[in-house]
Amino acid sequence: MWGNEADRKHRLEEILQREDHDDHDDNEPNQPSAEDIAKADSAQMDEDLAAAQATAEGFCVECKDQESFYSCEQCAEEFCEVCYAMLHRTGNRVRHIKKEIFKPGNNTTAKNTPAPSVNGMSTSTSKGSSLSEETLAELPESKVIVSSGSFTFGDWVIDRSKYIPMRLDLTERKLLRLLEAALNVSEYTDKVDILSYTSKSKRIVHQIKDLCAIISGLVVANDYRRGQELFADKSFEDNEEFFQVIFEIGRRHKIMNPEKMRSAYGKLMYMLMDSNMEEIESTLGFNCVIPIKTVYSYLSERDGLDVLKNDLVADATKEIISDGKTRQQIQQEIRKKERAIEMLSRKYANGNLTPDEIKVCLYSIGDNHSFLRTNRDPCDKMLKYLTTYFKPNSIDEGFSLAIRSGQQGARLTHGHETQYWYINQTLNLWREIAHEMFYLWTLSDLDMLDNDYRLRDTGQGLQRLQHCPHVSKAMHTILHKAQQKAGMWVGSSVIHLGDSNVPNAFMFIDKYNQVARILNPIILTLEKIDDIAKDEGIHAYIRDTFGGVNNLRKTIVCDFFRMAFDGSGADNFFSAGSCIDGRLTSAWNWCSQIEKKAFFPIFLLTGFTGFDGETWS
């Protein structure tokens, strides 16, 4: 009986193989068949799995890109400091015994100690060997996380200036407009990121040269004399420096203005990612990438770093906000700031650095403060609404934060207190990420331009899957800091990077730039309710429908805190849920359903037009 069954299976396999072979012969020779694509994906997945499982000796088994710091006796594995703290913060693993790994140059004697509680975690300050590249020579290790009382304001400014981009000057802004125009008409990703039997290298080289030709034509049309100087009887290779500068201008502008170049920036980075490959660069004959011009690098080249050590930098870069201040106070702050700028520009000017160049550096640092106010401060404001209207140990009638899986689209089950701390920790984490966004963007730029990628169908089309070692390390350190401050962490600690949810560092940066676009419209609506309530008709509507202005605010924030942090937004717990990236997915899902809310007319009355950040006033 079993023999007959085996024979039937064998004959069936032979028939299927012959049919597959016949189907393959019928396929068009220039198009990959579904079987070819499936086999290729399977082979690449096997390669990725093998690469992920291979851990170099002396490196953490979890992140695989940092040197191991602890050896866990129960797990029988070695971890870096951050990964050990993340994996051993709850459950039975809290009681695991760790052994500090002795390495040459480390004077600390190896010893066995029980794993500390979350409150006793130490902050990782080790610098991975992958940060030794020339382009990272001037970057801080993890000052993003470590704050020392011995740091002066000047030290902090110098450290932070290493990844604050320089503001564009007038000439650079003209080149930026030409670059944007060229990228807007380019079809780079449509031609390159496709499945085809034709040579991808040839497609890449052709598209890069096509983009350079468009830029060249626009330069000639804009300034004929300048165009002749650059391109008359010259090849692209001869103008390597020009193309490097114009591409760097686009990258620098995007960091300072995340709301700009919404579609063009992706094309630019993917093109530069391809141009950095050895075979492409050798075929092109020139390199397209140079480091981003920062305040630190600009002053360092001109022997002007001393300007950042002066205490007047605090006044010269301070952002003047009018909230709650009289006209006299505002004018006084403006005069104080202008005096500080003039004094610094005159005092530290030298043969290599003019007063105007010093002013541009100070304005660039001021732009960083403006960025933080727009992107980080909304998290602080939402935290204030949370602590003002809700308490973890008491529930006002009708305003419980509790959610239950399966009800109203929620995919998590949290009591009122658990949900309160879940929201609190998420907003604090978003705040830390926004605070260090320039640093993360610098690392993202390096990861994208220094690693190979593979095309994968992630369920949202073909995407470039790429390892992000530098961003991953920084994110785990930021998460570690947030967990330290929280003491007790609610939800998953998984950070998606280089997978189908967040394929590469570009997607990561774009994802967390949405936080301000989500929170700012909500905050502006809450702040404008008092203004629209001055109208008698609107005030009567608010009173009859919501029970008053204060009750309306509480209704809006309660709905946001419940339904925007409920794990919704996807059909599985890998894409949504309580993981680090899933929290943002849930918030976006709430935004997509805003028009169904009872308080949506209030949003419209306050001037709301959408969450895209373009037309809000």
C-alpha positions in Angstrom: 0.0 0.0 0.0 2.7 2.4 1.0 4.8 1.4 -2.0 1.9 2.2 -4.4 1.3 5.6 -2.7 5.0 6.4 -3.1 4.9 5.4 -6.8 1.9 7.6 -7.5 3.6 10.6 -5.8 6.7 10.0 -7.9 4.7 9.8 -11.2 2.8 13.0 -10.3 6.0 14.9 -9.7 7.3 13.8 -13.1 4.1 15.0 -14.8 4.3 18.4 -13.0 8.0 18.8 -13.9 7.2 18.2 -17.6 4.3 20.7 -17.5 6.5 23.3 -15.8 9.1 22.7 -18.5 6.5 23.1 -21.3 5.2 26.3 -19.7 8.7 27.7 -19.5 9.2 27.1 -23.2 6.1 29.0 -24.0 7.2 32.1 -22.0 8.5 35.1 -23.9 12.3 35.2 -23.9 12.5 38.8 -22.9 10.3 38.6 -19.8 10.9 36.7 -16.6 8.3 34.1 -15.8 6.6 33.9 -12.4 8.6 30.7 -11.7 11.9 32.5 -12.4 10.9 35.4 -10.1 9.8 33.0 -7.3 13.0 31.0 -7.6 15.1 34.2 -7.6 13.3 35.5 -4.5 13.7 32.1 -2.7 17.4 32.0 -3.5 18.0 35.6 -2.3 16.0 34.9 0.8 18.2 31.9 1.6 21.3 34.1 1.0 19.9 36.8 3.3 19.1 34.2 6.0 22.6 32.8 5.8 24.1 36.2 6.0 21.9 37.1 8.9 22.9 34.0 10.8 26.6 34.4 10.3 28.0 36.5 13.1 31.6 37.5 13.2 33.5 36.4 16.3 33.5 39.0 19.0 30.3 40.7 17.8 26.8 40.8 19.3 24.6 37.9 18.1 21.5 40.2 18.1 22.6 43.3 16.1 25.7 41.7 14.5 27.4 45.1 14.0 28.6 46.0 17.5 31.4 44.4 19.5 30.1 42.1 22.2 30.2 43.6 25.7 28.4 41.0 27.9 28.3 37.2 27.8 25.0 35.7 29.2 25.6 32.4 31.0 22.1 31.2 30.7 21.7 32.2 27.0 25.3 31.1 26.2 25.6 34.0 23.8 27.4 37.3 23.6 25.6 40.7 23.3 26.5 44.4 23.1 25.5 46.5 26.0 22.3 47.9 24.4 21.0 44.6 23.0 21.7 42.9 26.3 19.7 45.5 28.2 16.8 45.3 25.6 16.5 41.5 25.7 17.0 41.1 29.5 14.7 43.7 30.8 11.6 41.6 31.6 10.6 38.0 32.4 12.9 35.3 33.6 15.7 36.8 31.6 16.0 39.6 34.2 17.6 37.1 36.6 20.2 35.9 34.0 23.8 36.2 35.0 26.0 38.3 32.8 29.8 38.3 32.5 31.6 41.3 31.2 33.9 40.3 28.4 37.5 41.2 28.9 39.3 42.7 25.9 42.8 44.1 25.5 42.9 47.7 26.7 39.9 47.2 29.0 41.1 47.5 32.6 37.9 46.3 34.1 38.2 42.7 35.5 35.6 40.3 34.2 33.1 39.5 36.8 29.8 37.7 37.2 26.9 40.0 38.2 23.1 39.5 38.2 21.4 41.5 35.5 20.2 44.8 36.8 16.6 46.0 36.6 15.6 48.5 34.0 16.3 51.4 36.3 19.8 50.2 36.7 20.7 49.9 33.1 23.9 51.6 32.0 23.9 53.7 28.8 26.0 52.4 25.9 28.7 54.7 24.8 30.8 52.3 22.9 31.6 53.3 19.3 31.3 50.5 16.8 34.1 49.7 14.4 31.8 50.5 11.5 32.0 54.2 12.4 35.7 54.4 11.5 35.1 55.5 7.9 36.6 58.8 6.7 33.1 60.2 6.2 32.3 59.6 9.9 35.6 60.8 11.3 34.0 64.0 12.5 30.8 62.6 13.8 30.1 62.2 17.5 30.0 58.7 19.0 26.7 58.7 20.8 26.4 62.2 22.3 22.9 61.8 21.0 22.3 59.8 24.2 25.0 60.5 26.7 24.6 63.8 28.6 27.4 64.8 31.0 27.2 67.5 33.6 30.8 68.4 32.6 29.7 69.5 29.2 29.6 73.3 28.6 27.2 74.9 26.2 30.1 75.5 23.8 31.0 71.8 23.8 27.4 70.9 23.1 27.2 73.3 20.2 30.4 72.1 18.7 29.3 68.5 19.0 25.9 69.2 17.5 27.3 71.4 14.7 28.9 68.3 13.2 25.6 67.3 11.7 23.8 70.7 11.3 23.8 71.4 7.6 24.8 74.9 6.3 22.0 77.2 5.1 22.0 77.6 1.3 23.3 80.8 -0.1 21.7 82.6 -3.1 23.9 80.9 -5.7 23.1 77.5 -4.2 19.4 78.2 -4.2 19.5 78.8 -8.0 21.2 75.5 -8.5 18.7 73.8 -6.2 15.8 75.0 -8.5 17.6 73.5 -11.5 18.1 70.2 -9.7 14.5 70.0 -8.6 13.3 70.7 -12.1 15.5 68.0 -13.5 14.4 65.4 -10.9 10.7 66.2 -11.5 10.9 65.2 -15.1 13.3 62.2 -14.5 11.9 58.7 -14.6 14.9 57.2 -12.8 13.2 54.7 -10.5 10.6 53.8 -13.1 13.4 52.7 -15.5 15.8 51.2 -12.9 13.8 49.5 -10.2 12.0 46.9 -12.4 12.3 43.2 -13.0 13.9 42.8 -16.4 16.5 40.6 -18.2 18.3 43.6 -19.6 21.5 44.8 -17.9 20.7 46.8 -14.8 24.1 48.5 -14.9 23.5 49.8 -18.4 20.0 51.1 -17.4 21.6 52.9 -14.4 24.4 54.5 -16.4 22.0 55.6 -19.1 19.6 57.2 -16.6 22.3 59.0 -14.6 23.8 60.4 -17.8 20.3 61.4 -18.9 19.8 63.3 -15.6 23.1 65.0 -15.9 22.3 66.0 -19.5 19.0 67.6 -18.4 20.8 69.5 -15.6 23.4 70.7 -18.1 20.7 71.9 -20.5 18.9 73.8 -17.7 22.2 75.5 -16.6 22.8 76.7 -20.2 19.2 77.9 -20.5 19.5 79.7 -17.2 22.9 81.3 -17.7 24.4 80.9 -21.2 27.8 82.2 -20.3 28.1 80.0 -17.2 26.9 77.0 -19.2 29.5 77.6 -21.9 32.2 77.7 -19.3 31.1 74.4 -17.8 30.0 72.3 -20.8 31.5 73.6 -24.0 33.7 70.8 -25.4 33.7 69.1 -22.0 32.4 65.7 -20.9 30.5 64.8 -17.8 33.7 63.6 -16.2 35.3 67.0 -16.6 32.4 68.5 -14.6 32.6 66.0 -11.8 32.9 68.7 -9.2 29.9 70.6 -10.5 27.6 67.6 -10.3 28.9 66.6 -6.9 28.1 70.1 -5.6 24.6 70.3 -7.0 23.7 66.8 -5.7 25.0 67.8 -2.3 22.9 71.0 -2.3 19.8 68.9 -2.8 20.6 66.5 0.1 21.5 69.4 2.4 18.3 71.3 1.6 16.1 68.3 2.3 17.6 67.8 5.7 16.8 71.4 6.7 13.4 71.3 5.1 11.8 67.8 5.4 8.5 69.1 3.9 10.3 70.0 0.6 11.2 67.7 -2.4 8.6 65.2 -1.4 9.1 63.0 -4.5 12.3 64.3 -6.0 14.5 63.4 -2.9 13.8 59.7 -3.3 14.9 59.7 -6.9 18.0 61.7 -6.0 19.1 59.3 -3.2 18.4 56.2 -5.2 20.4 57.6 -8.1 23.3 58.4 -5.8 23.0 55.0 -4.1 23.5 53.4 -7.6 26.2 55.7 -8.7 28.3 54.7 -5.6 28.6 51.1 -6.8 32.1 50.3 -8.1 31.0 49.0 -11.5 28.7 52.1 -12.1 31.3 54.6 -11.0 34.0 53.0 -13.2 31.6 53.1 -16.2 30.5 56.7 -15.5 34.1 57.9 -15.0 33.2 60.2 -12.2 31.8 60.1 -8.6 28.6 61.9 -7.7 28.8 61.9 -3.9 30.6 64.3 -1.5 30.0 64.7 2.2 27.3 67.1 3.3 28.5 70.6 4.2 27.9 71.1 7.9 28.5 74.1 10.2 31.4 72.2 11.8 33.2 71.2 8.6 32.7 74.7 7.2 34.2 76.5 10.2 36.9 73.8 10.6 38.2 74.4 7.1 38.5 78.1 7.9 40.0 77.9 11.4 36.8 79.4 12.9 35.7 76.8 15.5 36.5 79.1 18.3 33.3 81.1 17.5 31.2 78.2 18.8 33.0 78.2 22.2 31.8 81.7 23.0 28.8 81.9 25.4 27.2 84.5 23.2 26.3 81.8 20.7 23.3 81.0 22.9 21.9 84.5 22.4 22.9 84.6 18.7 21.1 81.4 17.8 18.1 81.7 20.1 14.7 81.5 18.4 12.5 84.4 19.3 8.9 83.2 20.0 6.1 85.7 20.6 3.9 83.5 22.7 2.7 85.4 25.8 5.2 88.2 25.4 4.7 92.0 25.0 6.0 93.9 22.0 8.6 95.5 24.2 9.9 92.1 25.4 10.1 90.8 21.8 12.0 93.9 20.6 14.4 93.6 23.5 15.2 89.9 22.6 15.6 90.9 18.9 18.1 93.6 19.8 20.0 91.3 22.1 20.3 88.6 19.4 21.4 91.1 16.8 24.1 92.5 19.1 25.4 89.0 19.8 25.6 88.1 16.1 27.5 91.3 15.3 30.0 90.9 18.2 30.7 87.3 17.2 31.1 88.0 13.5 33.5 90.9 14.1 35.5 89.2 16.8 36.2 85.9 15.1 36.6 87.0 11.4 40.0 86.2 9.9 41.6 85.9 6.5 39.8 82.7 5.8 36.5 83.6 7.3 34.5 86.7 6.7 31.9 88.2 9.1 29.1 87.3 6.7 30.2 83.7 6.6 30.1 83.6 10.4 26.6 85.0 10.4 25.5 82.2 8.0 26.9 79.6 10.4 25.0 81.2 13.3 21.8 81.4 11.2 22.2 77.7 10.4 22.4 76.7 14.1 19.3 78.9 14.6 17.6 76.9 11.8 18.3 73.8 13.9 16.4 75.3 16.8 13.5 76.2 14.5 13.4 72.6 13.2 13.3 71.3 16.8 10.4 73.7 17.6 8.4 72.4 14.6 9.2 68.7 15.0 10.1 68.0 18.6 7.9 70.5 20.6 4.6 69.0 19.3 5.5 65.8 21.3 5.9 67.9 24.4 2.6 69.7 23.9 0.8 66.4 23.4 2.4 65.0 26.6 1.1 68.1 28.4 -2.4 67.4 27.1 -2.0 63.8 28.3 -0.9 64.7 31.8 -3.4 67.6 32.1 -6.6 65.7 31.2 -5.7 62.2 32.3 -4.3 60.5 35.4 -3.0 56.9 35.4 -4.7 56.0 38.7 -8.1 57.7 38.2 -10.7 57.7 35.4 -13.1 60.5 34.7 -16.6 59.3 33.6 -16.7 58.9 29.8 -13.0 59.5 29.3 -11.4 56.1 29.9 -8.3 55.4 27.8 -8.9 51.6 28.0 -9.0 49.7 24.7 -9.9 46.1 23.9 -8.8 44.0 21.0 -11.6 43.5 18.4 -13.6 46.6 19.5 -13.6 49.7 17.4 -10.7 48.4 15.3 -8.3 48.0 18.2 -5.7 45.2 18.0 -4.3 45.7 21.6 -5.9 45.2 25.0 -4.9 47.8 27.5 -6.4 49.0 30.7 -6.6 52.7 31.4 -3.4 52.9 33.3 -1.5 50.6 30.9 -2.7 52.7 27.9 -1.7 55.9 29.7 1.9 54.8 30.1 1.9 53.3 26.6 1.0 56.7 25.2 3.4 58.5 27.5 6.4 56.3 26.5 5.5 56.5 22.8 5.4 60.3 22.8 8.7 60.5 24.7 10.3 58.1 22.2 9.1 60.2 19.3 10.4 63.3 21.1 13.9 61.8 21.4 13.9 60.7 17.7 12.9 64.2 16.6 15.5 65.8 18.9 18.2 63.7 17.2 16.8 63.7 13.7 19.8 65.6 12.1 22.1 63.0 13.6 19.9 60.1 12.4 19.7 61.7 9.0 23.5 61.9 8.8 23.7 58.2 9.6 20.9 57.4 7.2 22.8 59.2 4.4 25.9 57.1 5.1 23.9 53.8 5.3 22.2 54.5 2.0 25.4 55.4 0.1 27.6 52.7 1.6 25.6 49.4 1.4 24.3 47.2 -1.3 20.6 46.6 -1.7 18.2 44.0 -3.2 14.8 44.6 -4.8 11.9 42.9 -3.0 8.2 42.9 -3.4 7.2 44.0 0.1 3.4 44.1 -0.6 3.7 47.8 -1.6 5.5 47.2 -4.8 9.2 46.6 -5.5 11.3 48.3 -2.7 15.1 48.4 -2.1 15.9 46.3 0.9 19.1 47.4 2.5 21.0 46.9 5.8 21.0 50.0 8.1 23.8 49.3 10.7 24.4 52.9 11.7 20.8 54.0 12.0 20.0 50.7 13.8 22.7 51.3 16.4 21.5 54.9 17.0 17.8 53.8 17.2 18.6 51.1 19.7 20.5 53.6 21.8 17.6 56.1 21.7 15.2 53.3 22.6 17.5 52.3 25.5 17.4 55.8 26.8 13.6 56.0 26.6 13.3 52.7 28.4 15.7 53.9 31.1 13.6 57.0 31.7 10.3 55.1 31.7 11.4 52.4 34.1 8.7 50.1 32.9 8.2 49.6 29.1 4.8 48.8 27.7 4.7 46.9 24.4 7.2 45.5 22.0 10.8 46.8 21.6 11.2 45.5 18.0 12.6 48.1 15.6 11.9 47.4 11.9 14.9 48.4 9.7 15.9 46.7 6.5 12.8 44.5 6.3 9.5 44.6 4.4 8.0 47.2 6.8 10.9 49.7 6.7 13.0 48.6 3.7 15.9 51.1 4.0 17.1 54.2 5.9 15.3 56.5 3.5 12.0 55.0 4.4 12.9 55.2 8.1 13.6 58.9 7.9 10.5 59.6 5.8 8.4 57.6 8.3 9.5 59.6 11.4 9.3 62.9 9.6 5.5 62.3 9.6 5.2 62.7 13.4 5.1 66.5 13.2 2.6 66.3 10.3 0.3 64.2 12.5 0.6 66.1 15.7 0.8 69.8 14.5 -2.7 69.9 12.9 -4.3 68.4 16.0 -2.5 70.8 18.3 -3.4 73.8 16.2 -7.1 72.7 16.2 -7.0 72.4 20.0 -5.4 75.8 20.4 -7.8 77.6 18.0 -11.0 76.2 19.7 -11.1 79.2 22.0 -10.9 81.6 19.0 -13.8 80.1 17.1 -15.9 79.7 20.3 -16.1 83.5 20.5 -18.8 83.3 17.8 -22.1 82.8 19.6 -23.5 80.3 17.1 -20.3 78.1 17.2 -20.2 78.4 21.0 -23.8 77.2 21.2 -23.0 74.3 18.9 -20.0 73.2 21.0 -22.0 73.5 24.2 -25.0 71.5 23.0 -23.0 68.8 21.2 -19.9 68.4 23.4 -20.8 70.0 26.7 -18.5 73.0 26.4 -15.0 74.0 25.2 -13.0 72.1 27.8 -15.1 69.0 27.3 -14.5 69.3 23.5 -10.8 69.4 23.9 -10.9 66.4 26.2 -13.1 64.5 23.7 -10.6 65.1 20.9 -7.5 64.1 22.8 -9.2 61.1 24.4 -10.2 59.8 21.0 -6.7 60.4 19.7 -5.0 58.7 22.6 -7.3 55.7 22.4 -7.7 55.1 18.7 -4.3 56.3 17.4 -2.5 54.0 19.8 -4.5 50.9 19.5 -2.2 48.8 17.3 -4.4 49.2 14.2 -3.3 50.0 10.6 -2.3 46.6 9.3 -3.5 43.0 9.3 -0.6 41.5 11.3 1.4 42.4 14.4 4.6 42.7 12.3 3.4 45.7 10.4 1.4 47.3 13.2 0.7 46.4 16.9 2.9 47.7 19.7 6.3 47.5 18.0 8.3 50.8 17.7 7.2 51.4 14.1 3.7 50.0 14.5 2.9 52.8 16.9 3.3 55.3 14.1 1.3 53.1 11.8 -1.6 53.2 14.2 -1.4 57.0 14.4 -1.5 57.3 10.6 -4.6 55.0 10.5 -6.4 57.4 12.9 -5.6 60.3 10.6 -7.1 58.5 7.6 -10.4 58.2 9.5 -10.6 61.7 10.8 -13.6 62.7 8.6 -15.7 60.0 10.4 -15.2 61.6 13.8 -18.0 63.6 15.5 -15.6 66.4 16.1 -14.5 66.7 12.5 -16.6 69.9 11.8 -14.5 71.6 14.6 -11.3 70.7 12.7 -12.8 72.3 9.6 -13.9 75.4 11.4 -10.3 76.0 12.7 -8.9 75.8 9.2 -7.9 72.2 8.9 -7.2 70.9 5.4 -5.2 67.7 5.8 -2.2 66.1 7.5 0.2 66.5 4.5 1.7 69.7 6.0 1.5 71.7 2.8 -1.6 73.9 3.0 -2.2 74.2 6.7 -2.2 77.7 8.0 
